[in-house]
Amino acid sequence: MYYRLKLINYFDVWGNKKDGWDVNNACVEWDDVWSCDLDDKTLLKILKNTDFLEKNVRINQINFEWVSPEVCEISARRSHYPLCRLEIIDKKEDD
């Protein structure tokens, strides 16, 4: 199965680690990336290859939380700061 992904960038976040975070504004960064794997390592690689995250970000610095079958919330592990959301917007069977 191939999955078409859309990245929603949480570019305006309010709050703090103690009281919690609120996403004030977001935008679509891209919606044309396809992947056959949705594991954390692959998703991190996609975020780096599309220049959303720096190349030096490691898997143990990021949380990937599937909040529904088609939505993955991504945050910084230490502070739980919300970074973005990936959504599955299309699916295709392998040929």
matplotlib code that plots the C-alpha trace (Angstrom):
import matplotlib.pyplot as plt

x = [0.0, 1.2, 0.1, -0.1, 0.8, 0.0, 2.1, 0.4, 3.0, 2.1, 4.0, 2.3, 2.2, 1.4, 1.9, 4.7, 5.7, 4.2, 0.7, 0.5, 0.6, -2.1, -1.7, -2.8, -2.1, -1.1, -0.6, -0.2, 3.5, 3.0, 0.5, 2.3, 4.6, 4.0, 5.4, 4.8, 5.9, 4.5, 6.9, 8.5, 11.9, 10.5, 8.3, 11.4, 13.3, 10.5, 10.4, 14.2, 14.2, 11.5, 13.5, 10.9, 13.3, 17.0, 19.2, 20.7, 17.3, 17.3, 14.4, 14.7, 14.0, 10.6, 7.2, 5.0, 1.5, -1.2, -4.4, -6.6, -6.0, -5.1, -3.6, -0.2, 0.6, 4.4, 5.9, 9.3, 9.8, 11.2, 8.8, 5.9, 6.0, 3.7, 5.6, 3.2, 0.7, 0.8, -2.4, -3.0, -5.0, -4.9, -4.1, -3.1, -2.5, 0.9, 1.0]
y = [0.0, 3.5, 6.5, 10.1, 12.4, 16.0, 18.0, 20.6, 23.0, 24.4, 27.6, 29.6, 27.9, 29.5, 28.3, 26.5, 23.1, 23.4, 24.7, 23.1, 24.2, 25.6, 25.7, 29.2, 28.9, 26.3, 25.9, 23.1, 22.7, 20.0, 17.4, 15.4, 13.0, 9.3, 6.5, 2.8, 2.8, 4.8, 3.8, 6.5, 6.2, 6.6, 9.6, 11.3, 10.7, 12.3, 15.3, 15.7, 15.2, 17.8, 20.2, 20.5, 19.3, 19.8, 16.9, 16.5, 15.7, 12.2, 9.8, 10.0, 13.8, 13.5, 11.9, 10.4, 9.8, 8.4, 10.0, 8.4, 5.9, 8.7, 11.5, 11.5, 14.4, 15.1, 16.9, 17.5, 14.7, 16.7, 19.6, 18.1, 21.2, 20.5, 20.7, 19.5, 16.9, 14.3, 13.2, 10.4, 11.9, 9.1, 5.4, 3.2, -0.5, -1.8, -2.6]
z = [0.0, -0.8, 1.2, 0.1, 3.0, 3.8, 6.3, 8.4, 10.0, 13.4, 12.9, 15.7, 19.0, 22.4, 25.9, 27.8, 28.9, 32.4, 31.4, 28.0, 24.4, 22.1, 18.3, 17.3, 13.6, 11.0, 7.3, 4.7, 3.8, 1.2, 0.2, -2.5, -0.7, -1.1, 1.2, 1.5, 5.2, 8.0, 10.8, 12.9, 11.3, 7.8, 8.8, 10.4, 7.1, 5.1, 7.4, 7.0, 3.2, 2.7, 4.9, 7.5, 10.2, 10.4, 9.3, 12.8, 14.5, 16.0, 16.4, 20.2, 20.1, 18.4, 19.4, 16.7, 18.0, 15.8, 17.2, 14.5, 11.7, 9.3, 11.6, 13.2, 15.7, 15.9, 18.8, 20.6, 23.1, 26.0, 26.0, 24.1, 21.9, 18.9, 15.6, 13.0, 11.9, 9.1, 7.5, 5.1, 2.3, -0.3, -0.6, -3.5, -3.8, -4.8, -8.5]

ax = plt.figure().add_subplot(projection="3d")
ax.plot(x, y, z, "-o")
ax.set_aspect("equal")
plt.show()
